[in-house]
Amino acid sequence: QVQLVESGGGVVQPGRSLRLSCAASGFTFSNYGMHWVRQAPGKGLEWVAAISHDESNKHYADSVKGRFTISRDNSKNTLYLQMNSLRAEDTAVYYCAKRGAGVTLGDYWGQGTLVTVSS
Amino acid sequence: QSALTQPASVSGSPGQSITISCTGTSSDVGGYNYVSWYQQHPGKAPKFMIYDVTNRPPGVSNRFSGSKSGNTASLTISGLQAEDEADYYCSSYTSSSTWVFGGGTKLTVL
């Protein structure tokens, strides 16, 4: 069965960096685009970034453009999110999600990893 | 990248039907048949419920259905059950090759 397991979250000071990972299993990772979606405490879902199956296309929300970088290693079945210049408003649970048929955002989701940006 | 508009809350009694709306623009909801819906219970990851406006993934109850008219998509849940109580989010692909979510709707089963 499809499994997505995020890791790398934690407490970080404003302005610092953090890298999240998402380990995928149960499907052919290299055939599917992937997404990062976040959810601030008590708030709704916010799409963050997407990457195509072969890393040829990457797209970002305006709120993270220039600060976050999505990448993947198909040999390791792993998705990454490099987060630089972190701000308090980046505090959220970060989910990775597998792209579904067509442009469907997420037919499978991980359990999320919490990032807290605080001094 | 403005969020899609959903009602903050809806409610219904067991056995009734409810509809949650999701309003966007011609650059997202109205321009593509790429609207999805997700159910989220407290402390859990979102669950994929509807894709491409009307399609149900395997395993999702046929009590859940989706539709779209113009710039507004809708999720209808018929035969409400206690376990349907959750937050519901719509999402759409956009003309900028990005995705956008609605603000979420809290469904209360009375």
Chai-1 contact restraints between the chains, C-beta under 6 A:
chainA,res_idxA,chainB,res_idxB,connection_type,confidence,min_distance_angstrom,max_distance_angstrom,comment,restraint_id
A,G44,B,G103,contact,1.0,0.0,6.0,A-B,restraint_1
A,G44,B,G104,contact,1.0,0.0,6.0,A-B,restraint_2
A,L45,B,Y89,contact,1.0,0.0,6.0,A-B,restraint_3
A,L45,B,F101,contact,1.0,0.0,6.0,A-B,restraint_4
A,W47,B,W99,contact,1.0,0.0,6.0,A-B,restraint_5
A,W47,B,F101,contact,1.0,0.0,6.0,A-B,restraint_6
A,H59,B,S97,contact,1.0,0.0,6.0,A-B,restraint_7
A,H59,B,T98,contact,1.0,0.0,6.0,A-B,restraint_8
A,D62,B,Q1,contact,1.0,0.0,6.0,A-B,restraint_9
A,V103,B,Y34,contact,1.0,0.0,6.0,A-B,restraint_10
A,V103,B,Y93,contact,1.0,0.0,6.0,A-B,restraint_11
A,T104,B,S36,contact,1.0,0.0,6.0,A-B,restraint_12
A,T104,B,Y51,contact,1.0,0.0,6.0,A-B,restraint_13
A,L105,B,S36,contact,1.0,0.0,6.0,A-B,restraint_14
A,L105,B,S91,contact,1.0,0.0,6.0,A-B,restraint_15
A,L105,B,W99,contact,1.0,0.0,6.0,A-B,restraint_16
A,D107,B,F48,contact,1.0,0.0,6.0,A-B,restraint_17
A,W109,B,A45,contact,1.0,0.0,6.0,A-B,restraint_18
A,W109,B,P46,contact,1.0,0.0,6.0,A-B,restraint_19
A,Q111,B,A45,contact,1.0,0.0,6.0,A-B,restraint_20
